[in-house]
Amino acid sequence: MYGSPVGVCGSVAAAARNITARLATIRGHAHLVVMFAHAMPASVFSTSPHRAGWRNYGLAVLSVGAIAAVGAPLLGHLDLANIAMLFPLAVLFSAVKLGRGPAVLAAFLSVALFDLFFVPPHFTLGVSDVQYLLTFAVLLLVALTTAELAARLRRQRDAAEQRERQTQALYGLARELSAALAVEQIDEHAKRFSREVFGCDGALWLPDAQDRLQPATPGCAAAVPPAAQAAWRDGRTQHTTDAAGKPIRWLPLRAPMRVRGVLALYGEPAEPPPAPLLDAFSSLLAIALERLHYVAVARRTELEMESERLRNSLLAALSHDLRTPLTAIAGLADAVALTAPPLSSEQAELVAAIGAEAQRSSAQVAKLLDMARIESGGVRLRREWQPLEEVVGAALQARASLLGRHELAIDLPAELPLVDIDSVLFERVLCNLLENAAQYTPPGSRIEIRARADEDEIVLQVCDNGPGLPPDRIDTLFAKFTRGHTESASGGFGLGLAIVQAVVTAHGGRVRGFNRATGGACFEIALPLGTAPALPQEAA
């Protein structure tokens, strides 16, 4: 027979608990999907909820009618509780496939058809037993709960699919940007992504060589909007409107090292883009731009290193080729001066000038060769512990002819410790500093050499009271082929201080040049102090 209303209520209630538990389990898995994709924002392709049309409501009515048609032949063969369990299937179908609204309609329609065709008296909405009202209430509650849970599951599924599409779009953009070799390519990718994903126009504004924002599109010259300048300077998104009142969004392209430019989005997107998606989009563009910047820096550095290597090779070759004939010229000049009969005063003066110029040119060529050897790593330090005054004395003796018209002041305390240096190379360092002091100061000026021992280093200074160093060139004095005074009448290639820095650095020290407060230039060398070996004890 039909079964009691209480039995029907119990069966429906049990069915409600089972369906709710199943849906809760499914809902739990849906949350796992959401948690997995939480790093990606909600999709901008469609963020509005699904709105069911009349067709979906019609399909919901047909699904409930189909369940009623299937259950009608079973009346008399199955208990009413079993037939009642068929109607939540139509509600579940409507919620998953058609939407929340059709599912709610299916829930109410299920109760109505169950009462109309299956609960006596048939073909009327009346009931013979008041307890059937509880059955209807439980059935409606189960149907509405099923509709809500299934609709929520559907929304989560749609959101997951939207996130997947967004992830695929970002992955495609990242792959294209990783293969970009020019700023123009990055600009094209940014414009296409803006159109396809956001539904609006996009453009890049990037800094030029003078660090001024310019449109990335070639041949496009435009004044920099204040909002773009503010976004680039402050690193925060700016919002403005154009002349037609359409919104413009200015996104700073923040890379790990600095803000690489600004992305402009013109117009109102079909759906408001989520902030995480905009951040991901701008970050990909910024990283691609920074990669291109460092690729350019690496190429430029590689080119400079190769140019430096070729220049050193050329300098070494020229030095070798010029050194022999210059030495021969100097020797021949000395030989001519000693021939008989003696030369006239004019001839002797001419021969002496030839010999002096040959020796000076030979010294400059020797500097070229030394610089080439130092930079190529061909010079090995032969370090020995020795007194600093011996090296200073050797340098003064080697440059005695240049220093004859200057006043010398030497201050080397007797208690100075021994220094671990290559005496030949360090003598050349002092010779170069003394040459500079003699060449760039007038006759009669004072040249001072003094040293002191600090806690962990020994400091040596070579100073003068001449015109001093040009303030705008102090930072570049130790660069190769750089001279302190461009218009100086003194000859040279501008390698003396470069050799000084190279040799001092090879000894683990440092050198600097500065102007004294009392006038004149001063070069200071600081060498690390080591532990000198103990001197042997004399026998008693």
Secondary structure, 3 states (H helix, E strand, C coil): CCCCHHHHHHHHHHHHHHHHHHHHHHHHHHHHHHHHCCCCCCCCCCCCCCCCCHHHHHHHHHHHHHHHHHHHHHECCECHHHHHCCHHHHHHHHHHHHCHHHHHHHHHHHHHHHHHHCCCCCCCCCCCCCCHHHHHHHHHHHHHHHHHHHHHHHHHHHHHHHHHHHHHHHHHHHHHHHCCCCHHHHHHHHHHHHHHHHCCEEEEEEECCCCCEEECCCCCCCCCCHHHHHHHHHCCCEEEECCCCCEEEEEEEECCCCEEEEEEEECCCCCCCCHHHHHHHHHHHHHHHHHHHHHHHHHHHHHHHHHHHHHHHHHHHHHHHHHHHHHHHHHHHHHHHCCCCCCCHHHHHHHHHHHHHHHHHHHHHHHHHHHHHHHHCCCCCCCEEECHHHHHHHHHHHCHHHHCCCEEEEECCCCCCCEEECHHHHHHHHHHHHHHHHHCCCCCCEEEEEEEECCCEEEEEEEECCCCCCHHHHHHCCCCCCCCCCCCCCCCCCCHHHHHHHHHHHCCCEEEEEECCCCCEEEEEEEECCCCCCCCCCCC
